[in-house]
Amino acid sequence: MDGGGDGVSEPLLAAALGPAVRLEASPTAHRRVVAARQLPPGTAVLRERPLAATAASTASCGRCLATPLQPQVTALRRCSACRAVAYCSVECQRADWAAGHRGACAALRRLAPAAAADASIVNQLLMLAAVVQALESDTDPHPALVGAESPYASLSPDSLRRAQCAAFRSLLSHTADMDALTRTHLSKAISLASGTPALPSAGEALEHLGRFRCNNFEIALPDDLAPVGEATLPLASLFNHSCWPNCVAIFDYPPLDLASAAGLGCLPPCVSIRTIRAVAPGEELCIAYMDAIHHREHRRSLLSSKYSFWCECPRCQAEKREPLVNGFSARDMPLSASEAESFGWSVFQWFKGHLSTACDEYDEMRRNMLAGTDKDPRGREEMAAYTSIAALQHSSRHFGDALDSQSWRPAARFGMHVLGVYLLVYPRFQPIASVHALQVAKALWNAGRAELASELLEIVVTSVRISHGETAGSGMLRESKALLEMAGEELGG
């Protein structure tokens, strides 16, 4: 995601990133973020409040992205002028009006019905207005929150905001790499923006939209990783991609008491970049820009089309010789429930036994498991039957159907297979594995298998403390600990 310097003050960006990391030149990506010291798993190296954020749809608040499923939200009401954005409270509507909706509202009212139904055009206009507002003010509108939200930065609130704005202006837009279809799609938003006084000219709008396209983050709630919106996070965008990352980006909400005291209503989620493995001094810190479960060529094609680079990370290099996952296996028959369950538990027990194994040793053992015992071709074929994308899709579908029908035993059996695949094809402590493990544990609990559920819950607690931290992972930790306590009482009785 990172672009060129373009006159950016590198010392300002370095100070904004904090003492755990440093920014340095990269021969392939212009800049890279590296560890300034030894970083154990679970280290928070950055926390950033969005420069701008938009909801994915009117099912979420346009300011804080909360939904009616959350306890603090009773209903969402649309903006009476444009009808394109909904809010959970008057406070959120007023705050969003000041943060940029004032500029977007006029353009949104001119949208034709067909364009108004296109959420991407609506979100492009909303993001343009919010970013333009932030770039023009160049000062932090909520300085009271910075001390609590950014303990890793030594800058004043206004300096931190200036660092964000400088970082945003330095990000590449890759407009020259856009295909005709992408340009045509963006032109609808550009046309509306250029006719609105509060929004940028056509040329500037194209540059901003290009930066959004290849730098913005999808906002996913920490408890279930469900996407609710999109955020412009210029400092987090300085972290480059790897298909086998040593860091994850986790979103969580800033303290509600501080926001309420400042009269701000709710605020959109902040991002934390956290290590999920030990990182040595000078080692680059990377996140994954996309779901890395796909096979190599699919990943590289998606990264090229959206981010304009062909990935040459260590995983992509290794998979030139041997794929980590396959689309299909030589075995055509789908897995039975017993086969799926047996595989999942065997991988889980292996994972549980190596929670403290050194990262490099753990990764080597994992690669050997995927390659088949002692490189035996028959072992490799057998493993492919369990870890292929086709097998994963089959079990995921059965798991979801069983959950919907509250058929807890089949849900637990197929869910264990999915968990086994996740533990093998994702880095250790990847959030998606923890979220899924909690779902399977609840299915086991409902199926009357408290002892087995406890085994999973203990791993969930350990993993979430590393990937999410105590704050972002508070919901999952509370739920897991409560179930563990009940299981202990039941088994002890």
C-alpha positions as CSV (number, residue, x, y, z in Angstrom):
1,M,0.0,0.0,0.0
2,D,2.9,2.3,0.7
3,G,3.9,4.9,-1.9
4,G,6.5,7.5,-2.5
5,G,7.9,10.1,-0.1
6,D,6.5,13.1,-2.1
7,G,8.1,15.6,0.3
8,V,6.8,13.8,3.4
9,S,8.6,14.5,6.7
10,E,10.0,11.0,7.5
11,P,10.9,12.1,11.1
12,L,7.2,13.1,11.6
13,L,6.0,9.7,10.3
14,A,8.6,7.8,12.4
15,A,7.4,9.6,15.5
16,A,3.8,8.9,14.7
17,L,4.6,5.1,14.3
18,G,6.1,5.0,17.8
19,P,9.2,3.5,19.4
20,A,8.6,-0.2,18.7
21,V,9.2,0.2,15.0
22,R,11.1,2.4,12.5
23,L,10.5,3.4,8.9
24,E,13.3,2.7,6.4
25,A,13.9,2.5,2.7
26,S,13.0,-0.6,0.9
27,P,14.4,-1.8,-2.5
28,T,11.1,-3.1,-3.7
29,A,8.3,-1.1,-1.9
30,H,10.0,2.3,-1.4
31,R,9.5,2.1,2.4
32,R,8.9,-0.6,4.9
33,V,8.2,-0.7,8.6
34,V,10.7,-2.8,10.6
35,A,11.0,-3.8,14.3
36,A,13.2,-1.4,16.3
37,R,13.6,-4.1,19.0
38,Q,12.7,-7.7,19.7
39,L,8.9,-7.9,19.6
40,P,7.2,-10.9,21.2
41,P,3.8,-12.2,19.9
42,G,1.0,-10.0,21.0
43,T,2.8,-6.7,20.9
44,A,0.7,-3.8,19.8
45,V,3.0,-1.7,17.5
46,L,0.4,0.8,16.2
47,R,-3.0,2.1,17.1
48,E,-4.6,4.6,14.7
49,R,-8.0,6.3,14.5
50,P,-9.3,6.5,10.9
51,L,-8.7,9.7,9.0
52,A,-12.1,8.9,7.5
53,A,-14.5,5.9,7.7
54,T,-17.8,5.0,6.0
55,A,-20.4,2.3,6.6
56,A,-20.8,-0.5,4.2
57,S,-24.5,0.2,4.0
58,T,-27.4,1.9,5.8
59,A,-27.6,-1.2,8.0
60,S,-24.8,0.4,10.0
61,C,-24.5,3.9,11.5
62,G,-22.7,6.2,9.1
63,R,-20.6,7.7,12.0
64,C,-19.7,4.9,14.4
65,L,-20.7,1.9,12.2
66,A,-22.7,0.3,15.0
67,T,-25.7,-1.8,14.0
68,P,-29.0,-2.6,15.7
69,L,-27.5,-5.9,16.8
70,Q,-25.3,-4.0,19.3
71,P,-26.8,-3.2,22.7
72,Q,-26.3,0.6,22.5
73,V,-28.3,0.9,19.3
74,T,-32.1,0.8,19.2
75,A,-32.8,2.0,15.7
76,L,-31.1,3.7,12.7
77,R,-32.5,6.8,11.1
78,R,-31.6,8.0,7.6
79,C,-30.4,11.5,6.8
80,S,-33.5,13.3,5.8
81,A,-31.8,15.2,3.0
82,C,-29.9,12.6,1.0
83,R,-31.4,9.3,2.5
84,A,-28.0,7.7,1.7
85,V,-26.7,7.4,5.2
86,A,-28.3,6.2,8.5
87,Y,-27.4,7.1,12.1
88,C,-27.9,5.6,15.5
89,S,-28.2,8.9,17.3
90,V,-28.5,12.6,16.9
91,E,-25.0,13.0,18.3
92,C,-23.5,10.7,15.6
93,Q,-25.4,12.6,12.9
94,R,-24.1,16.0,14.1
95,A,-20.6,14.7,14.4
96,D,-20.6,13.1,11.0
97,W,-22.1,16.4,9.5
98,A,-19.1,18.3,10.8
99,A,-16.6,15.5,9.8
100,G,-17.6,15.7,6.1
101,H,-21.2,14.7,5.4
102,R,-22.0,18.4,4.9
103,G,-19.9,18.3,1.8
104,A,-21.2,14.9,0.5
105,C,-24.9,15.5,1.1
106,A,-25.4,17.9,-1.8
107,A,-23.7,15.5,-4.2
108,L,-25.6,12.5,-2.9
109,R,-29.0,14.3,-3.4
110,R,-28.1,14.6,-7.2
111,L,-27.6,10.9,-7.6
112,A,-29.9,9.2,-10.1
113,P,-31.9,6.3,-8.5
114,A,-29.7,3.7,-10.2
115,A,-26.5,5.3,-9.0
116,A,-28.0,5.8,-5.5
117,A,-28.5,2.1,-5.2
118,D,-24.7,1.5,-5.9
119,A,-23.2,1.5,-2.5
120,S,-19.7,1.9,-3.9
121,I,-20.5,5.2,-5.5
122,V,-22.2,6.5,-2.3
123,N,-19.2,5.4,-0.2
124,Q,-16.7,7.0,-2.6
125,L,-18.4,10.3,-2.3
126,L,-18.7,10.0,1.5
127,M,-15.0,9.1,1.8
128,L,-14.0,11.9,-0.5
129,A,-15.8,14.5,1.6
130,A,-14.5,13.2,4.9
131,V,-10.9,13.0,3.7
132,V,-11.0,16.5,2.1
133,Q,-12.4,17.9,5.4
134,A,-9.5,16.2,7.4
135,L,-6.8,17.4,4.9
136,E,-8.1,21.0,5.0
137,S,-8.3,21.2,8.8
138,D,-5.0,19.4,9.4
139,T,-5.7,19.4,13.1
140,D,-7.2,16.7,15.4
141,P,-10.9,17.5,16.1
142,H,-10.9,15.2,19.2
143,P,-7.5,15.8,21.0
144,A,-8.9,14.6,24.3
145,L,-9.0,11.1,23.0
146,V,-5.5,10.9,21.6
147,G,-3.7,10.1,24.9
148,A,-5.9,7.1,25.5
149,E,-5.9,5.9,21.9
150,S,-2.3,6.3,20.8
151,P,0.0,5.3,23.7
152,Y,2.7,4.4,21.1
153,A,3.1,7.9,19.6
154,S,5.0,10.7,21.3
155,L,3.4,13.4,19.2
156,S,0.8,16.1,20.2
157,P,-2.7,15.5,18.8
158,D,-2.3,18.0,16.0
159,S,1.1,16.7,15.1
160,L,-0.3,13.1,14.9
161,R,-3.1,14.3,12.6
162,R,-0.5,16.2,10.4
163,A,1.4,12.9,10.2
164,Q,-1.7,11.1,9.1
165,C,-2.4,13.8,6.4
166,A,1.2,13.7,5.2
167,A,1.2,9.9,5.1
168,F,-2.1,10.0,3.1
169,R,-0.7,12.5,0.5
170,S,2.4,10.2,0.1
171,L,0.4,7.1,-0.7
172,L,0.4,5.9,-4.4
173,S,-2.9,6.1,-6.3
174,H,-1.8,3.8,-9.2
175,T,-4.2,5.7,-11.5
176,A,-1.9,4.9,-14.4
177,D,-2.5,1.2,-13.8
178,M,-6.3,1.4,-13.7
179,D,-8.2,-0.4,-16.4
180,A,-11.0,1.2,-18.5
181,L,-13.7,-0.5,-16.4
182,T,-12.3,0.9,-13.1
183,R,-12.0,4.4,-14.6
184,T,-15.5,4.3,-15.9
185,H,-16.8,3.3,-12.5
186,L,-14.9,6.0,-10.7
187,S,-15.9,8.6,-13.2
188,K,-19.5,8.6,-11.8
189,A,-18.3,9.7,-8.4
190,I,-15.8,12.1,-9.9
191,S,-18.4,13.8,-12.0
192,L,-20.6,14.4,-9.0
193,A,-17.7,15.5,-6.9
194,S,-16.4,18.1,-9.4
195,G,-19.8,19.8,-9.4
196,T,-19.9,20.2,-5.7
197,P,-18.0,23.1,-4.1
198,A,-17.0,21.3,-1.0
199,L,-15.5,18.3,-2.9
200,P,-12.3,18.2,-4.9
201,S,-11.7,18.9,-8.6
202,A,-11.8,16.0,-11.1
203,G,-8.0,15.4,-11.1
204,E,-7.7,15.6,-7.3
205,A,-10.7,13.4,-6.9
206,L,-9.2,10.7,-9.2
207,E,-6.0,10.7,-7.1
208,H,-7.9,10.4,-3.8
209,L,-10.2,7.6,-5.2
210,G,-7.1,5.8,-6.4
211,R,-5.5,6.0,-3.0
212,F,-8.7,4.7,-1.4
213,R,-8.9,1.8,-3.8
214,C,-5.4,0.4,-3.1
215,N,-4.9,1.6,0.5
216,N,-8.2,1.6,2.4
217,F,-9.0,-1.1,5.0
218,E,-12.1,-3.1,5.4
219,I,-13.4,-2.6,8.9
220,A,-14.4,-6.0,10.5
221,L,-15.7,-6.2,14.1
222,P,-13.3,-8.1,16.4
223,D,-15.8,-10.7,17.8
224,D,-16.9,-12.2,14.5
225,L,-14.8,-10.4,11.8
226,A,-18.0,-9.3,10.1
227,P,-17.3,-6.4,7.7
228,V,-19.2,-3.2,8.5
229,G,-17.4,-0.5,6.7
230,E,-14.2,0.9,5.2
231,A,-11.5,3.2,6.7
232,T,-8.7,5.4,5.5
233,L,-5.8,4.7,7.8
234,P,-2.6,6.3,6.3
235,L,-0.2,5.2,9.0
236,A,-1.4,1.6,9.0
237,S,-1.1,1.7,5.2
238,L,2.7,2.0,5.6
239,F,2.8,-1.7,6.5
240,N,3.5,-3.8,3.5
241,H,1.8,-7.1,2.5
242,S,2.8,-10.7,3.0
243,C,0.8,-13.8,2.4
244,W,2.4,-15.2,5.6
245,P,2.2,-12.1,7.8
246,N,3.8,-11.6,11.2
247,C,1.2,-9.0,12.2
248,V,-2.6,-8.6,12.0
249,A,-4.9,-5.6,11.8
250,I,-7.6,-5.7,14.5
251,F,-10.4,-3.1,14.9
252,D,-12.0,-2.1,18.1
253,Y,-13.9,0.9,19.5
254,P,-12.3,3.8,21.4
255,P,-13.4,4.2,25.0
256,L,-17.1,5.1,25.1
257,D,-16.7,7.1,28.3
258,L,-14.1,9.4,26.7
259,A,-16.2,9.9,23.6
260,S,-19.4,10.6,25.6
261,A,-17.5,13.0,27.9
262,A,-16.3,15.0,24.8
263,G,-19.9,15.1,23.5
264,L,-18.9,13.2,20.3
265,G,-21.4,10.4,20.3
266,C,-19.7,7.2,19.3
267,L,-16.6,7.1,17.2
268,P,-15.7,4.6,14.4
269,P,-13.4,1.7,15.3
270,C,-9.7,2.2,15.6
271,V,-7.1,-0.2,14.1
272,S,-4.4,-1.9,16.1
273,I,-1.5,-3.6,14.3
274,R,-0.4,-6.5,16.5
275,T,2.4,-9.1,16.2
276,I,1.3,-12.7,16.0
277,R,4.8,-14.2,16.1
278,A,8.2,-13.2,17.5
279,V,9.8,-10.5,15.3
280,A,13.5,-9.8,15.5
281,P,15.1,-6.3,15.4
282,G,15.3,-5.1,11.8
283,E,12.7,-7.7,10.5
284,E,9.9,-6.2,8.4
285,L,6.5,-6.1,9.9
286,C,3.8,-7.2,7.4
287,I,0.0,-7.6,7.3
288,A,-2.1,-9.5,4.8
289,Y,-4.1,-7.3,2.4
290,M,-6.4,-10.2,1.5
291,D,-7.4,-13.7,2.7
292,A,-4.3,-15.8,2.2
293,I,-6.1,-19.1,2.1
294,H,-6.4,-19.0,-1.7
295,H,-3.8,-20.7,-3.9
296,R,-0.8,-18.8,-5.0
297,E,-1.8,-17.7,-8.5
298,H,-5.3,-16.6,-7.4
299,R,-3.7,-14.5,-4.6
300,R,-1.1,-12.9,-6.9
301,S,-3.7,-12.1,-9.5
302,L,-6.0,-10.3,-7.0
303,L,-3.1,-8.4,-5.5
304,S,-1.9,-7.3,-8.9
305,S,-5.4,-6.1,-10.1
306,K,-6.2,-4.2,-6.9
307,Y,-2.8,-3.1,-5.5
308,S,-0.7,-3.1,-8.7
309,F,2.1,-5.5,-7.5
310,W,3.0,-9.1,-8.0
311,C,3.6,-10.7,-4.6
312,E,7.0,-12.2,-4.1
313,C,6.7,-12.8,-0.4
314,P,8.4,-15.9,1.2
315,R,5.2,-17.9,1.0
316,C,4.7,-17.1,-2.7
317,Q,8.3,-18.0,-3.4
318,A,8.0,-21.3,-1.5
319,E,4.7,-22.2,-3.3
320,K,6.4,-22.0,-6.7
321,R,7.8,-25.4,-5.7
322,E,4.9,-26.8,-3.6
323,P,1.4,-25.4,-3.2
324,L,0.1,-24.9,0.4
325,V,-3.5,-25.6,-0.7
326,N,-5.0,-27.0,-3.8
327,G,-8.3,-26.2,-5.5
328,F,-9.2,-29.9,-5.8
329,S,-7.6,-33.2,-4.8
330,A,-7.2,-36.4,-6.6
331,R,-9.9,-37.9,-4.4
332,D,-13.3,-36.9,-5.7
333,M,-15.5,-38.2,-2.9
334,P,-16.4,-35.6,-0.2
335,L,-15.4,-36.2,3.4
336,S,-17.7,-38.0,5.7
337,A,-18.6,-36.4,9.0
338,S,-16.4,-38.8,10.9
339,E,-13.4,-38.3,8.6
340,A,-13.8,-34.5,8.9
341,E,-14.0,-34.6,12.7
342,S,-11.0,-37.0,13.0
343,F,-8.8,-34.8,10.9
344,G,-9.8,-31.7,12.8
345,W,-9.0,-33.1,16.2
346,S,-5.7,-34.6,15.1
347,V,-4.5,-31.2,13.8
348,F,-5.9,-29.4,16.9
349,Q,-4.0,-31.7,19.3
350,W,-0.8,-31.1,17.3
351,F,-1.4,-27.4,17.4
352,K,-2.2,-27.5,21.1
353,G,1.1,-29.3,21.8
354,H,3.1,-26.7,20.0
355,L,1.7,-23.4,21.3
356,S,5.2,-22.5,22.7
357,T,7.3,-24.0,20.0
358,A,9.6,-21.4,18.4
359,C,8.0,-19.8,15.3
360,D,10.5,-21.0,12.7
361,E,10.4,-24.6,14.1
362,Y,6.6,-24.5,14.2
363,D,6.4,-23.3,10.6
364,E,8.7,-26.1,9.4
365,M,6.7,-28.8,11.2
366,R,3.5,-27.4,9.7
367,R,5.0,-27.5,6.2
368,N,6.1,-31.1,6.7
369,M,2.6,-32.1,7.8
370,L,1.1,-30.5,4.7
371,A,3.7,-32.2,2.5
372,G,2.8,-35.6,3.8
373,T,4.7,-37.9,6.2
374,D,8.3,-38.3,5.3
375,K,7.5,-36.8,1.9
376,D,5.5,-39.9,1.0
377,P,3.4,-39.2,-2.1
378,R,0.5,-41.2,-0.7
379,G,0.7,-39.1,2.4
380,R,0.7,-35.9,0.4
381,E,-2.4,-37.1,-1.6
382,E,-4.2,-38.0,1.7
383,M,-3.4,-34.5,3.1
384,A,-4.6,-32.9,-0.1
385,A,-8.0,-34.6,0.3
386,Y,-8.5,-32.9,3.6
387,T,-7.0,-29.5,2.9
388,S,-8.1,-28.7,-0.6
389,I,-10.4,-25.7,-1.2
390,A,-13.1,-28.1,-2.4
391,A,-13.0,-30.1,0.9
392,L,-13.0,-26.8,2.9
393,Q,-16.0,-25.5,1.1
394,H,-17.9,-28.7,1.6
395,S,-17.3,-28.7,5.3
396,S,-17.9,-25.0,5.7
397,R,-21.3,-25.4,4.0
398,H,-22.3,-28.3,6.2
399,F,-21.1,-26.4,9.3
400,G,-23.2,-23.4,8.4
401,D,-26.3,-25.4,7.6
402,A,-26.0,-27.4,10.8
403,L,-25.6,-24.2,12.9
404,D,-28.7,-22.7,11.2
405,S,-30.7,-25.8,12.0
406,Q,-29.2,-26.1,15.5
407,S,-27.9,-29.6,14.7
408,W,-25.0,-29.3,17.1
409,R,-23.3,-32.6,16.7
410,P,-22.9,-32.4,12.9
411,A,-21.9,-28.7,13.3
412,A,-19.2,-29.7,15.7
413,R,-17.9,-32.5,13.4
414,F,-17.7,-30.4,10.2
415,G,-16.6,-27.4,12.2
416,M,-13.6,-29.3,13.5
417,H,-12.5,-30.1,10.0
418,V,-12.6,-26.4,9.0
419,L,-10.6,-25.5,12.1
420,G,-8.0,-28.1,11.3
421,V,-7.5,-26.6,7.8
422,Y,-7.4,-23.1,9.3
423,L,-4.7,-24.1,11.8
424,L,-2.6,-25.5,8.9
425,V,-3.0,-22.9,6.2
426,Y,-3.0,-19.7,8.3
427,P,-0.2,-18.4,10.5
428,R,-0.4,-19.4,14.1
429,F,-2.8,-17.1,16.1
430,Q,-4.5,-15.8,13.0
431,P,-7.8,-14.2,14.2
432,I,-10.1,-16.2,11.8
433,A,-9.0,-19.4,13.5
434,S,-9.8,-18.1,17.0
435,V,-13.2,-16.8,15.9
436,H,-14.1,-20.1,14.3
437,A,-12.8,-22.1,17.2
438,L,-15.2,-20.3,19.5
439,Q,-18.1,-21.1,17.2
440,V,-17.1,-24.8,17.3
441,A,-16.7,-24.8,21.0
442,K,-20.2,-23.4,21.4
443,A,-21.5,-26.2,19.1
444,L,-19.7,-28.8,21.2
445,W,-21.2,-27.2,24.4
446,N,-24.7,-27.4,23.0
447,A,-24.1,-31.0,21.9
448,G,-23.3,-31.9,25.5
449,R,-19.5,-32.2,25.0
450,A,-18.3,-29.8,27.7
451,E,-14.9,-31.4,28.1
452,L,-14.1,-31.1,24.4
453,A,-15.5,-27.6,24.3
454,S,-13.2,-26.7,27.2
455,E,-10.1,-27.8,25.2
456,L,-11.0,-25.4,22.4
457,L,-12.0,-22.5,24.7
458,E,-8.6,-22.7,26.5
459,I,-6.9,-22.2,23.1
460,V,-9.3,-19.4,22.2
461,V,-8.3,-17.5,25.3
462,T,-4.6,-17.9,24.6
463,S,-4.9,-17.0,20.9
464,V,-7.2,-14.0,21.4
465,R,-4.9,-12.4,23.9
466,I,-2.2,-12.5,21.3
467,S,-4.2,-11.5,18.2
468,H,-6.7,-9.2,19.6
469,G,-5.4,-8.1,23.0
470,E,-7.5,-7.6,26.2
471,T,-9.5,-4.7,24.8
472,A,-10.4,-5.7,21.2
473,G,-10.8,-9.3,22.4
474,S,-12.8,-8.5,25.5
475,G,-16.1,-9.9,24.1
476,M,-14.6,-13.2,23.0
477,L,-12.5,-13.5,26.2
478,R,-15.6,-12.8,28.4
479,E,-17.7,-15.4,26.5
480,S,-14.9,-18.0,26.5
481,K,-14.1,-17.6,30.2
482,A,-17.8,-17.8,31.2
483,L,-18.2,-21.0,29.2
484,L,-15.0,-22.4,30.7
485,E,-16.3,-21.6,34.2
486,M,-19.6,-23.3,33.5
487,A,-17.8,-26.3,32.0
488,G,-15.6,-26.6,35.1
489,E,-18.6,-26.6,37.4
490,E,-20.4,-29.2,35.2
491,L,-17.4,-31.5,34.9
492,G,-16.4,-31.0,38.6
493,G,-20.0,-31.9,39.6
